[in-house]
Amino acid sequence: MTAVAVPLEHVLFVAAVLFLIGFVGVLVRRNVIFLLMSLEIMMNACGLAFVAAGARWGQPDGQIMFMLILALAAAEVAVALALVLQLERRFASLDIDTASELNG
Amino acid sequence: MTAAAWSALLPYLVLTGALLVLLLVVSFRRSHALAMWLTLAALVATLGALPGSNAAGVQDIDGFLTIDAFANFFNGLFLLAAIVTALLGYRYVEARASRAHREEFYILLLTATLGAMTMASAAHFAAFLLGLEIVSISLYAMIAYPDEGQAPLEAAMKYLVLSGVASTTMLFGMALVYAAVGTMAFGVVLGASADPLVIVGQVMILAAVAFKLSLVPFHMWTPDVYQGAPAPVTGFVATVSKGGVLAVLLRYLVETDLLSHEALFLAVSLIAIVSMIVGNLLALLQDNLKRILAYSSIAHIGYLLIAVLVVSALASPAMALETGMFYLAGYFLMTLAAFGVMTVLSTGAPADTESLASYAGLFWRRPVLAAILTAAALSLAGIPLTVGFIAKFYLFAAGIEGELWALLWALVIGSAIGIYYYLRIVFSMIRTPDDETAVEGSGRSIEGIAAASVLGAAIVAFGIFPTPVIDVAREAVRAFGGFGE
């Protein structure tokens, strides 16, 4: 492995910006589908950071972590979409704020 | 891998194998009773493999897992909690889930337990992440399990989104630490590092851990999820998922010496103090037993952080580690007992029996269940002759050894506030019921009552005679990093 042409800081910066975009999305979006998309952006930001970190050390570990993250994201989305179907059926809405029986 | 490594790994292999068998059995022959008994057999067989795993000594599995007596102490707790959850869940799931999908509950239960066991022995970020996510994803589905009602679904959705944010925060922190130090194994000493990447990364990891342990100010999800989740699952969330994170936190802190960083130590101390005080204060305002127990769990994990901090403060933290493990064992007993009683009472009802008013007069209607809940409440309050008292006493001794005076004050104040609402639970069971609010004690789950009775008896028995648990914890600590010598 040769050294990467793009400096580590730049990639980490892009990853951090992506992470923040996702985070803000989770905070402001009320539609469940968009919430899940925002989460996905955050996960992929982490993946990007891992790949960059792995490239810095010339190790495959970063890319392996990215594959783990992909698998986990898929599992999470599978459960989440099942919940979304139930949500639509029982609340007749995908707005997360209509699901607010619990409070205290 | 050597033969010793295989025998250390045996509990994990047994559980994974049993999980696959159960998946196959469920897809060919649907029988709720068969699934439950297979699950119990799998959990008991895994428990049976633990002594052999201990005998193999400290085994490093490719730098990914470290299997030792420390991990196996936690594994034992998780397996016992899973057995209790399966027993409690049987009639509950039968009543709440349609015939088409009752058996998958046990598959999820086993995967969640396997995830927690992975966390207990994690020695690498990847193992930590995998364990944590296996537990979380199984729990989303378990929380949303009942067919009817909006509350479980809402709780599952909230938990999924918030816990997803916490997990990604932790992942990003891990990526930053990896970028700075070049390895994801736990063995690197990070405490003294001044690298901003390491510090930001550690703060992100610790924040996510605090979320999973529901410590103030990351506790907002706790009461809602506790309330919405079905009672047996709530007990599992309160014990196994938190126990797993605590196990990995202890190992991580010991191996990286992270809290020798002064500002981080201060931050964790503050989180502990605020959790103890705020958790107990907010519990005072609640009339719902699930929410009371949620806030009480926030406070109890705050107490437990004292042991975590002493572990980091002392050069030879054997006693503090032992304290943390004993406290966690006690917390498992009393929390599961409380949710056990609630599950049994909820089994025949259309919704979970949660409001304190519905417990009125329980002493006259269901004396055994009332006695178990009383033992659990008194133990949570730390009244003598219960395991909760011994645990708190231990914690106090550890705090004095570590000279953490501010934390000890918070412990005393928190416990004093706590007595009020724990006694309120007991008194509400003596009160004469209004006719409408009291639940007719229709839950006749024999398995559930048996499990809850054993837990209740254990609370008192270990409160009077705690030596067996202490001995096991001491042995486990001795094997872990050689602190006992």
Interface residues (C-beta under 8 A of the other chain):
Chain A: L8 L12 A15 A16 F19 G22 F23 V26 V32 L35 L36 L39 M42 M43 A45 C46 A49 F50 A52 A53 G54 R56 W57 Q59 D61 G62 I64 M65 L68 I69 L72 A75 E76 V79 A80 A82 L83 Q86 L87 R90 F91 I96 A99 S100 E101 L102 N103 G104
Chain B: F125 A126 L129 L130 E133 I137 Y140 A141 A144 Q150 A151 L153 E154 A155 A156 M157 K158 L160 V161 G164 V165 T168 L171 F172 M174 A175 L176 Y178 A179 G182 M184 L197 P223 D224 Q227 G228 Q286 N288 R291
